[in-house]
């Protein structure tokens, strides 16, 4: 099957959306499918307001439409509610082509954290974007329930996976810092609520692995925190494994791939009881969720590494790809 994915989040960006799409693409290609991804890297771009590291395509509609015509895909999946997503959506509606979408980011909450825009208004825009979609793919039950309560329909599950060969328990001596080491991995941006972690009074060391628009200000404000910048591949995996507890202060993520990467590395999770952690961690005995983040950290430190690792082994990218594919098949008439 010839699958086209249109996404406003794509390389050189490094985030959960990009990692999900690229990994599922690899799995689908290994299964014999052809997968093309159209991202902002093919067009003229401008920096996103308040987040210059993210580039937004401009004036892409005509060229994008021509690219779709030339590719002649069997199905089209629109991953994001950005300029390319809207352009692909308009193509599909004009030409009567079925398409699927995904709800990767809690966009209304993201906007609220950056501008005085009412949640109801943002949700109305996002709901209108997804309404014609043959399937709105979401990663968790909590997000599905939230969207249904907001009037979304045609919701299908698309779970996530983790590379358990790369992310695995390793020696703790990679980081020569006072222990216990509490670590955050991800974007350093306002929507990640990172300051809730940084201001905690914890023994040992705090480490932040990642970069983003808020890093300069937060690094200046919290000089005792160890800031490593963004890491990838083997180096990223070694950082994870060197931690004693993974702290996830975000309240806006729809899943949180970093949760699985930490668990696969044998590192327990401390987080708030919100979507993402509630679906990945709650009740599994591999982390602590608490409205008091410090208490969650203290309790998570007592969780055995092997329990975290065993739990993460149950998440497969192949299963994620198969779910994605099954959400496409009913609307294309194609066979696997």
N, C-alpha and C positions, 0 to 999 in steps of 0.2 A: 504494500500500500504506500502511496505517495502522500506524506503528511507535511503540511505547512504549519509552522508555529510563528506567530507574529508577536513580538515582545518589545516593549519599551525598556525593559531591563535585560541587558546583554553585555557581553564582554566589551570593553575592559572592566566593567563594573564587577565587583565581587560581593555577592549577597546570596541570601537563601533562594531567591527566585532564579537567579542565574545558575546556581549549583543544581537546583532541582531540574530545570529544563535541560541543561547540558548532560546531566547524568542519565535522565530518562531517555534522552535522545540516543545516547550510547547503547542503552539497553534495547531500545527499539531497533536500532540498526543491527545489533547482534542477532535480533530475531528475524532479520531479513527485510525490514521496512526501510524506505527512504524518508529521511527527515531533513527538511530545510528550515532554518531559523532566519527570519528577517528581523534585525535589530537596528538600533540607531546608528551603528557603525557604518551603515551603507548610505547614510544621508548627511546633509548639512545639519549641524546641531548647535544648540545654545545651552548654556548651563541652566540647570533648574534653579529657580529662585529659592534662596536659603539653603541650597544643597548643590553647590557648583560642581561637585564630583560626578553628579548624575547629569548626563547630557540628553536633551530632548530633541528629537527630530523636528525640523520645521520644513514646510513646503514639500512634504513627502507624498502627498496623496496621489498625484498623477503618476509618479514613478512607481510607487508601491502598487497601484492598480495594474500597471504594465508588467511588473514583476510577477504578480499573481497570475495574470493571463499567460505569461510565458512558462510558468512552472506547471500549470494545469494540475493542481493538487486534487487528490481524491477527497480530502477533507481539510478544513481550516480550523486551527485552534488559536484563539486570541487570548494571550496570557495576561495582559495588563490594560488598565483603563487610562492609557496615555495617548499622545498624538498618533502613534502608529496603530494602537488599538482601535481608536475611533475611525481612522482611515480604513482599516481592514473591515471594520464593522459596516461602514457605509458601502464598501464594495459588495459585501455579501448581501446586504439588504437590497441594493439596486439590482443585483443580478440573480436574486432568488437563490443564493447559495446557503445551505445550512452551515452553521458554525457553532463551536463550543467556546466557552470562556472559563476562566479560573479566577477565584477570589483568593489571591496570595497575600494581600496586605489589607489591614483594616484602614482603608484610605480615609474614611470620614474622621476617625480618631486621629489619624496622622495630620490631617488638615487642621483639626481643632487645636492640636498642640502647637501649631505654627501661626495660626491666624484666627481672628474672632469670627469664625463661620459656624453657624448652628449645625449640630449633628443631623438634625432632620433634613436640612437642605442638602448636605453632602450625601446622605443616604438616598435622597430622592434622585440625585444625579447618577449615583452608582447603580441604583435599582433600574433606572431607565436604560443605562448602558447594557446591563445583563439581561433585560427582559426578553429580547428576541433570541437569546442563546438557546440552542437545543439542549444544552446541559451546562450548568454552572458548577464547576468542580471545586470542592472544598476539602481540606485535609482532615477536619475533625468534626465530631458530633456537636461540640459546643458552638463552633462557628456556624454549622448548619442550622442549629436551633435559633441562633441570633438572627441569621438572615431570614429565616422563615417568619420570625416575629416581626421583621421589618418589611414583609410583603414579597420576598423573593420566592421564585418558583423554579422548577426543573433542576433541583439541586442533586448532585451526584458526588459520591465519595472518591477522593484521589489522595491516598495516603502518601507518606514519605518513607525514605529508607536511609541507610547509613553504610558507608564503606568500612566494614569491620576488619578488613585487612590493613588499611591505612591507620584507622583509629583503633588502637589497641593499648592495653596496659604496657608500660615501659618503665625504665628506671626513673626514679624521682629526682635523681641528682642532676638532671638537665638544668634546673634552676637552683642556684646556690643562694637561696634566700631564707630568712627565718620562717619557720613553719608554725602553724599550718598556713598553706598558701590558698587564698580565696581568689578565684579567677573569673573574669568575664571575657568572652570572645564575641566580637560582632562589631557592627557599626557604632561609632561614637557620635550619636546624634540625639537630638532632644526627645524624639519619640521612643527611644530605648530606655528612658527613665534611669539612666546610668547613675545619676547623682545619688539616688537612694542607696546604691551599693557603696559608692565612694565615701559617703559620710558616716558609714557604720563604724562603730568602735569595736574593732576585732583584734584579737591577738595575731601575731605572725605578720604576713605580708598580703597586700592586695596587688593583683596583676591585671592589667587591661591589655588584651591582644586585639588590635583593630585600629581603624582610623576613621575619620569623618569630620564634618564641619564643626562639631563641638569640642574636638580634641584640644585645640590650642587653649581655649578658655578653661576647660576642666583640668588640663595638665598644670596650668598656672595656679589654679585654685587648690589643687590637691597634689603638691609636689612630692609627698611621701609615697604615693602610688607608683608602681613600676609600669611604665608605658612602653610597650614593645613595638607599636605600629602594627600594620597588617602583616599577616603571615599566611603562607600557603603550603600545601603538600606536606612533606615530611617534617618540615620545621614547625608547621602548625600542629601536627599530630604530637610532636614531642612536647610542645607547650601544654597541650591538654593533659597529657599523661603525667606531667610533673605537678599538676595541681592536686590539692587535697579536697577541695569542694568547688563546684561550679555554681556561680551566682548569676541568676537570670532575673534582673529587676524589671524587665519590660512588662507593660500591661496591654500592649497593642498588637503583639504578634499573633498570627493565625495558627502557627505551629511551633517554629523554633527548631530548625535543623541542628543548631548547636547543642540542644539538649541531648539528642541522640549521639552526637559526636563525643560529647563529654562522657556519657554513660558507656559507650563502646570503649572508651579509654579507661574505664574503671573508676570514674570520678562521679560521686553522687551530686545531686542537684538541689539547690535551695532557690525557691522562687515564691512569687505570690500565687494565691489560688485564683488564677485567671485563665481565659482560653489559651491554649497552647500547653502550659504546664499541667492544667487540669486533665487534658486529654492524653498527654504523653507520660506523665509522672504519677498522677494521683492514684493511690491505692496499690501501686506496684511495689512499694517498699524500696524504691531506689532513689528517693529524694524526699524532701520535706517542703510542704507548701504551707505558708503561714502569712497572715497579714502583718506580722512582725518579722521583717526580713532577717534581723539579727538572730532571732530565735530559730528561724528556719536553718540558718547557717550552722548554728551550734548543734542542732539535732542531726543535720545531714552528715556532719563529720564522723558520726558513729556508724554509718552504713558501710558494710564490707564492699570492697572493690569488685570481688567476683560476682556478687549479686547484681551489680550495675551492668557488668559485662554480659552476663547471661541474659539479662533482659533485652539489651540492645541487639543481641544476636537474632532476636525474633523479627527484626525489621529488615526487609529486603528491598533493594531498588528494582529487582526483577518484578516483584509483586506490585510495586508502584507503577511500573511501566505497563503491566498487564491491566491494571485498573484504568489507567489513562486510555489504553487502547480500547477497552470494553466500552468506555464512555463515548468513543468515536464511532464504533461500528454500527450502532443502530441508525445512524444518520447518514451513512455513506453507502450502505449496501455492500461494502467491501468485505472480503473474508480475510482472516489472518493468514 
